[in-house]
Amino acid sequence: QVQLVESGGGLVQAGGSLRLSCAASGRIGSIKAMGWYRQAPGNERKLVAIITSGSSTTYADSVKGRFTISRDSAKSTVYLQMNNLKPEDTAVYYCNLNNYYANYWGQGTQVTVSS
């Protein structure tokens, strides 16, 4: 079974930066894609960015040009570099891994951006 552990969240001022990390372990198998989603209180969980096994990337329009997703295959780790953070980026950020058999989620890491 796959386990995902996120880290790197915190409290920053608008315009600041954070780098999130997600380390995968267990029976990962063949990865289809890994990604980051976020959820604010009272809202649905939304896609932020994904990176496929072929290293193609997709970003939500709201984060294009500010966030960058990357992966270190050797370490089974995915990253999300977040620059020029805005208050509307405040949410719990969740790491996701899809290995064709199941969709796995981390426990989430809180990102809070003050105005």
C-alpha positions as CSV (number, residue, x, y, z in Angstrom):
1,Q,0.0,0.0,0.0
2,V,1.2,3.5,-0.8
3,Q,1.9,6.1,1.8
4,L,2.3,9.8,1.1
5,V,3.7,12.3,3.6
6,E,3.6,16.0,2.8
7,S,5.8,18.7,4.4
8,G,6.7,22.3,3.9
9,G,3.5,24.1,4.7
10,G,3.4,27.1,6.9
11,L,2.4,30.7,7.4
12,V,3.8,33.3,5.0
13,Q,3.0,36.8,3.9
14,A,1.6,37.6,0.5
15,G,4.3,37.6,-2.0
16,G,6.3,35.0,-0.2
17,S,7.3,31.5,-1.2
18,L,7.0,28.0,0.0
19,R,8.2,24.6,-1.2
20,L,6.0,21.6,-0.5
21,S,7.4,18.1,-0.6
22,C,5.6,14.8,-0.8
23,A,7.5,11.5,-0.2
24,A,5.9,8.3,-1.4
25,S,6.7,4.9,0.1
26,G,5.3,1.4,0.0
27,R,4.1,-0.6,-3.0
28,I,4.0,2.3,-5.4
29,G,3.9,0.3,-8.6
30,S,3.7,2.0,-12.0
31,I,2.8,5.6,-11.5
32,K,0.3,7.2,-13.8
33,A,0.6,10.7,-12.3
34,M,1.3,12.6,-9.1
35,G,-0.2,15.9,-8.2
36,W,-1.2,18.5,-5.7
37,Y,-4.7,19.5,-4.7
38,R,-5.9,22.0,-2.2
39,Q,-9.0,22.5,-0.2
40,A,-10.2,25.5,1.7
41,P,-12.8,25.3,4.5
42,G,-16.3,24.9,3.0
43,N,-14.9,24.3,-0.5
44,E,-14.3,21.3,-2.7
45,R,-10.9,19.9,-3.2
46,K,-9.4,21.3,-6.4
47,L,-6.5,20.4,-8.6
48,V,-3.5,22.7,-8.3
49,A,-0.9,20.8,-10.5
50,I,-0.2,17.4,-11.8
51,I,2.8,15.7,-13.4
52,T,2.5,12.5,-15.3
53,S,4.8,9.5,-15.6
54,G,6.0,11.1,-18.9
55,S,6.7,14.3,-17.0
56,S,4.1,16.4,-18.7
57,T,2.5,19.0,-16.4
58,T,-0.8,20.7,-15.9
59,Y,-1.6,23.7,-13.8
60,A,-4.8,25.3,-12.6
61,D,-5.2,28.7,-14.2
62,S,-5.0,30.4,-10.9
63,V,-1.5,29.3,-10.2
64,K,0.1,29.3,-13.7
65,G,3.3,31.3,-13.7
66,R,3.6,31.1,-9.9
67,F,3.7,27.4,-9.0
68,T,6.0,24.7,-10.4
69,I,5.6,21.0,-9.9
70,S,8.5,18.6,-10.2
71,R,9.4,15.1,-9.3
72,D,12.5,13.2,-8.1
73,S,11.8,9.7,-9.3
74,A,14.8,8.2,-7.5
75,K,13.5,9.5,-4.2
76,S,9.8,8.9,-5.1
77,T,9.2,12.5,-4.1
78,V,7.1,15.3,-5.8
79,Y,7.5,19.0,-5.1
80,L,5.5,22.1,-5.5
81,Q,7.4,25.3,-5.6
82,M,5.0,28.1,-4.8
83,N,6.1,31.7,-5.5
84,N,4.3,35.0,-5.2
85,L,1.8,33.5,-2.8
86,K,-1.6,35.2,-2.5
87,P,-4.2,35.1,0.3
88,E,-6.5,33.1,-1.9
89,D,-3.8,30.3,-2.0
90,T,-4.6,29.6,1.7
91,A,-5.8,26.0,2.0
92,V,-4.8,22.5,3.0
93,Y,-2.6,21.1,0.3
94,Y,-2.8,17.4,-0.4
95,C,-0.5,15.2,-2.4
96,N,-2.0,12.6,-4.7
97,L,-0.6,9.6,-6.5
98,N,-2.4,7.5,-9.0
99,N,-0.9,4.1,-10.0
100,Y,-3.7,2.9,-12.2
101,Y,-5.1,0.7,-9.5
102,A,-6.0,3.3,-6.9
103,N,-5.9,7.0,-6.0
104,Y,-3.8,7.7,-2.9
105,W,-3.9,10.8,-0.7
106,G,-1.5,12.3,1.9
107,Q,-2.8,13.8,5.1
108,G,-2.3,17.3,3.9
109,T,-0.2,20.3,4.9
110,Q,-1.6,23.7,5.8
111,V,-0.6,26.7,3.8
112,T,-1.7,30.1,5.1
113,V,-1.0,33.3,3.3
114,S,-1.6,36.5,5.2
115,S,-2.5,39.7,3.5
